[in-house]
Amino acid sequence: MTVDPAADVDGTYAAWFTANGVAAALQRPDFHLFGAAPDAAGTAALLAELRTALGASFVTAPTPDGGTP
């Protein structure tokens, strides 16, 4: 987990991520937390949950190597 020191001037975010074993957090536009994940697999699952919650039906862009995410 990397927290931008320019955005986390007093270390609050880094401390929260560490204390909660979080690698990624997804914040809603209204600043409520949609969810958090401990690792890359959890982050992928969290994003899938968001897509489902939004009712997203879109085609994802291919990755630079030509595959799909």
N, C-alpha and C positions, 0 to 999 in steps of 0.2 A: 504494500500500500504506500502510495506517495501522495502527500498533501502539499500543495503549493504554499510555500512559506509566505508569499505575498498575500494570499487569501486567508491564511491562518496565522495572523499576526501574534496571537497569544498562545497558540498550541492547543486550543480547545478541540478543533476537529481531529487532529492527530491523536489526542488523548482519547476521544470518544471511539474512533476506529479501533485503536489498540485495546481499550477496555472491553469492547464488545466483540472482538475477534472478527471485525468486518474488513473486507478488502474493497468493496464497492457499495455505494449507496445511491439510490435513485430518488431524487427529490422532485416533487410535483411543482408546477409553476406557482402554486399558492404556498409554497415552502413547507408543506407537510411531507413527511417521508413516505414514499410509496413502498419501499422495501430496502433490504440490505442483504448482502451475500458475503460468505466467508472466502470465496475463491472464484476462479474463472468459470467453473461449471455452474456454480450457484448464480453467478452473474448472468450467464446465458439463460438459465431457468427463469430468473427474475425478468429479463427482457421478454421472454416468451409469455410470461404471465401478463406483462404490460400490453403486449400485442393483443392478447386475448381480451383483456379488460377494455381495450379501446375498440375491439371489434375490427382490428386491422385485417384487411384483405388486400395485400399488395405483394408485388414481386420484389424480392431482394436483389440488389445489384450484385453482379459477380465480384469475387475477390480479385486482387491483382493477378493471381496465378490462374484465373479463368474458372475457378470453382465457385461454389455458392457457400455463403456463410452458414 
